[in-house]
Amino acid sequence: MSSMVAAIRVRGQTGVRRDIKATLRLLRLYRRNYCVVLPKNSAVEGMLRKAKDYITWGDVDEEGFRLLIERRGEEYKGRLTDSKGRINYRRFIEVNGKKIKPYFRLMPPRQGFERKGIKKAFSIGGALGFRGEKIKDLIMRMI
């Protein structure tokens, strides 16, 4: 696979502006502590930047993605097509022949988020925004 980005929703649903709520829905970050792994491209980066006050993200390698699938991947049990077979639903990702939901439900991080909490940027000691390779440490604490 090419380079990938893991995004985790840190803050809840109350008081979110409508356009940011729509962006989070497009990213499939429905609730707190949900994680998605997305391809790294300009469209995804723009959406991540728009929702930066509610999520944290960083570059994830193949090993981190495999670990997420292994430990927190849930099997997709929904429909594949509609009743007449005209519409194909793609609400899953396929890995090694297994159909898995496109998001991962994680636990809250052991030892909590960073020192300044979930309302400050990662660059100044908080939990929000871009964190680069250090996203793997957070994922390991949340698995």
DOGU-697999 format. One line per 3 residues: their letters; for each residue x, y, z of C-alpha. Coordinates in steps of 0.5 Angstrom, whole numbers, padded with zeros to 4 digits, always signed. Example, Ala and Ser with C-alpha at 12.3 -4.5 7.8 and 13.67 -1.06 7.14 Angstrom:
BEGIN
as	+0025/-0009/+0016 ~ +0027/-0002/+0014;
REM end
This chain:
BEGIN
mss	+0000/+0000/+0000 ~ +0002/+0007/-0001 ~ +0003/+0012/+0005;
mva	-0003/+0012/+0010 ~ -0006/+0017/+0015 ~ -0009/+0015/+0021;
air	-0014/+0020/+0024 ~ -0017/+0019/+0031 ~ -0023/+0023/+0034;
vrg	-0022/+0026/+0040 ~ -0027/+0031/+0042 ~ -0035/+0029/+0042;
qtg	-0041/+0031/+0038 ~ -0044/+0037/+0042 ~ -0043/+0044/+0039;
vrr	-0040/+0042/+0033 ~ -0041/+0047/+0027 ~ -0045/+0044/+0021;
dik	-0040/+0044/+0016 ~ -0035/+0041/+0021 ~ -0040/+0035/+0023;
atl	-0041/+0034/+0015 ~ -0033/+0033/+0014 ~ -0033/+0028/+0020;
rll	-0038/+0024/+0018 ~ -0035/+0024/+0011 ~ -0029/+0022/+0014;
rly	-0033/+0016/+0018 ~ -0031/+0019/+0025 ~ -0038/+0018/+0028;
rrn	-0036/+0018/+0035 ~ -0030/+0019/+0040 ~ -0025/+0015/+0040;
ycv	-0026/+0012/+0033 ~ -0020/+0011/+0028 ~ -0020/+0011/+0021;
vlp	-0014/+0010/+0016 ~ -0014/+0014/+0010 ~ -0010/+0014/+0004;
kns	-0005/+0020/+0004 ~ -0008/+0025/-0001 ~ -0009/+0033/-0002;
ave	-0017/+0032/-0001 ~ -0016/+0028/+0005 ~ -0011/+0033/+0008;
gml	-0016/+0038/+0007 ~ -0021/+0035/+0011 ~ -0017/+0033/+0016;
rka	-0014/+0041/+0017 ~ -0022/+0043/+0017 ~ -0023/+0038/+0023;
kdy	-0017/+0040/+0026 ~ -0020/+0042/+0033 ~ -0024/+0035/+0034;
itw	-0019/+0030/+0031 ~ -0011/+0028/+0031 ~ -0008/+0025/+0026;
gdv	-0001/+0022/+0023 ~ +0003/+0018/+0019 ~ +0002/+0010/+0020;
dee	+0006/+0005/+0017 ~ +0004/-0002/+0015 ~ +0005/-0005/+0021;
gfr	+0001/+0000/+0025 ~ -0005/-0002/+0020 ~ -0004/-0009/+0021;
lli	-0004/-0009/+0028 ~ -0011/-0004/+0028 ~ -0014/-0010/+0024;
err	-0012/-0015/+0028 ~ -0014/-0013/+0035 ~ -0020/-0008/+0033;
gee	-0022/-0010/+0026 ~ -0030/-0012/+0027 ~ -0033/-0016/+0021;
ykg	-0038/-0013/+0016 ~ -0044/-0017/+0017 ~ -0049/-0012/+0013;
rlt	-0051/-0013/+0005 ~ -0047/-0013/-0001 ~ -0052/-0011/-0006;
dsk	-0059/-0009/-0006 ~ -0065/-0014/-0006 ~ -0065/-0013/-0014;
gri	-0057/-0014/-0015 ~ -0057/-0007/-0018 ~ -0053/-0003/-0013;
nyr	-0047/-0005/-0010 ~ -0045/-0003/-0003 ~ -0038/-0002/-0001;
rfi	-0039/+0000/+0007 ~ -0033/-0005/+0008 ~ -0025/-0005/+0007;
evn	-0023/-0012/+0004 ~ -0016/-0015/+0008 ~ -0014/-0022/+0006;
gkk	-0021/-0024/+0004 ~ -0024/-0021/+0010 ~ -0029/-0016/+0010;
ikp	-0028/-0011/+0016 ~ -0032/-0004/+0018 ~ -0028/+0002/+0015;
yfr	-0027/+0005/+0022 ~ -0024/+0002/+0029 ~ -0027/+0003/+0035;
lmp	-0022/+0004/+0040 ~ -0022/+0005/+0048 ~ -0020/+0011/+0051;
prq	-0012/+0012/+0052 ~ -0009/+0009/+0058 ~ -0005/+0014/+0062;
gfe	-0010/+0019/+0058 ~ -0009/+0024/+0053 ~ -0003/+0029/+0053;
rkg	-0002/+0034/+0059 ~ -0006/+0040/+0057 ~ -0012/+0036/+0055;
ikk	-0016/+0035/+0049 ~ -0017/+0043/+0047 ~ -0010/+0045/+0046;
afs	-0006/+0043/+0039 ~ -0001/+0037/+0040 ~ +0005/+0042/+0038;
igg	+0004/+0046/+0045 ~ +0003/+0040/+0049 ~ -0005/+0038/+0048;
alg	-0008/+0032/+0044 ~ -0011/+0036/+0037 ~ -0008/+0036/+0030;
frg	-0002/+0033/+0027 ~ +0003/+0029/+0031 ~ +0007/+0025/+0025;
eki	+0010/+0019/+0027 ~ +0007/+0019/+0034 ~ +0000/+0017/+0032;
kdl	+0003/+0010/+0033 ~ +0004/+0011/+0041 ~ -0003/+0014/+0042;
imr	-0006/+0008/+0038 ~ -0002/+0003/+0042 ~ -0005/+0006/+0048;
mi	-0012/+0006/+0045 ~ -0012/-0002/+0043;
REM end
